[in-house]
Amino acid sequence: NVQYDVRKRQLICRHVTAPLSPVDGMISLDIIADCGSLEIFGNRGAVALSVAGVLATDERSVATAVTGPGARLKALRIARLKSIWP
């Protein structure tokens, strides 16, 4: 679960937090999901979080939620990465 706290201007995933201020009123997130971890990049790499132990190996679903006054999801792109293992 990746969250952004607008009041605190903070990116949150599990127990890991990092400050992230909007740029022109928006934030951008790039999230890479692996079998056992999430890599989260805020505002094109200005902030990076690495969170281990968040995904089950059989989990294949993606869910999004955008909440709060004025909050909206502007774009979402999902791409499957090829495995490096033969």
Contacts in CASP RR format, 6 or more apart in sequence:
PFRMAT RR
TARGET T0000
AUTHOR 0000-0000-0000
METHOD contacts of the structure
MODEL  1
NVQYDVRKRQLICRHVTAPLSPVDGMISLDIIADCGSLEIFGNRGAVALS
VAGVLATDERSVATAVTGPGARLKALRIARLKSIWP
1 13 0 8 1.000
1 14 0 8 1.000
2 11 0 8 1.000
2 12 0 8 1.000
2 13 0 8 1.000
2 29 0 8 1.000
2 31 0 8 1.000
2 38 0 8 1.000
2 40 0 8 1.000
3 11 0 8 1.000
3 12 0 8 1.000
3 13 0 8 1.000
4 10 0 8 1.000
4 11 0 8 1.000
4 12 0 8 1.000
4 20 0 8 1.000
4 27 0 8 1.000
4 29 0 8 1.000
5 12 0 8 1.000
6 68 0 8 1.000
6 71 0 8 1.000
9 19 0 8 1.000
9 20 0 8 1.000
9 21 0 8 1.000
9 22 0 8 1.000
10 17 0 8 1.000
10 18 0 8 1.000
10 19 0 8 1.000
10 20 0 8 1.000
11 17 0 8 1.000
11 18 0 8 1.000
11 19 0 8 1.000
11 20 0 8 1.000
11 27 0 8 1.000
11 29 0 8 1.000
11 40 0 8 1.000
11 42 0 8 1.000
11 47 0 8 1.000
11 49 0 8 1.000
13 38 0 8 1.000
13 40 0 8 1.000
13 49 0 8 1.000
13 51 0 8 1.000
13 54 0 8 1.000
14 51 0 8 1.000
14 54 0 8 1.000
16 49 0 8 1.000
16 50 0 8 1.000
16 51 0 8 1.000
18 47 0 8 1.000
18 48 0 8 1.000
18 49 0 8 1.000
19 47 0 8 1.000
20 27 0 8 1.000
20 42 0 8 1.000
20 43 0 8 1.000
20 46 0 8 1.000
20 47 0 8 1.000
21 43 0 8 1.000
23 43 0 8 1.000
26 74 0 8 1.000
27 42 0 8 1.000
27 43 0 8 1.000
28 42 0 8 1.000
28 43 0 8 1.000
28 44 0 8 1.000
29 40 0 8 1.000
29 41 0 8 1.000
29 42 0 8 1.000
30 40 0 8 1.000
30 41 0 8 1.000
30 42 0 8 1.000
30 44 0 8 1.000
30 45 0 8 1.000
31 38 0 8 1.000
31 39 0 8 1.000
31 40 0 8 1.000
31 41 0 8 1.000
32 38 0 8 1.000
32 39 0 8 1.000
32 40 0 8 1.000
32 81 0 8 1.000
33 55 0 8 1.000
34 55 0 8 1.000
35 55 0 8 1.000
35 57 0 8 1.000
36 52 0 8 1.000
36 53 0 8 1.000
36 54 0 8 1.000
36 55 0 8 1.000
36 57 0 8 1.000
37 50 0 8 1.000
37 51 0 8 1.000
37 52 0 8 1.000
37 53 0 8 1.000
37 54 0 8 1.000
37 55 0 8 1.000
38 49 0 8 1.000
38 50 0 8 1.000
38 51 0 8 1.000
38 54 0 8 1.000
38 55 0 8 1.000
39 48 0 8 1.000
39 49 0 8 1.000
39 50 0 8 1.000
40 48 0 8 1.000
40 49 0 8 1.000
40 50 0 8 1.000
40 51 0 8 1.000
41 47 0 8 1.000
41 48 0 8 1.000
42 48 0 8 1.000
62 78 0 8 1.000
64 73 0 8 1.000
64 76 0 8 1.000
66 72 0 8 1.000
66 73 0 8 1.000
END
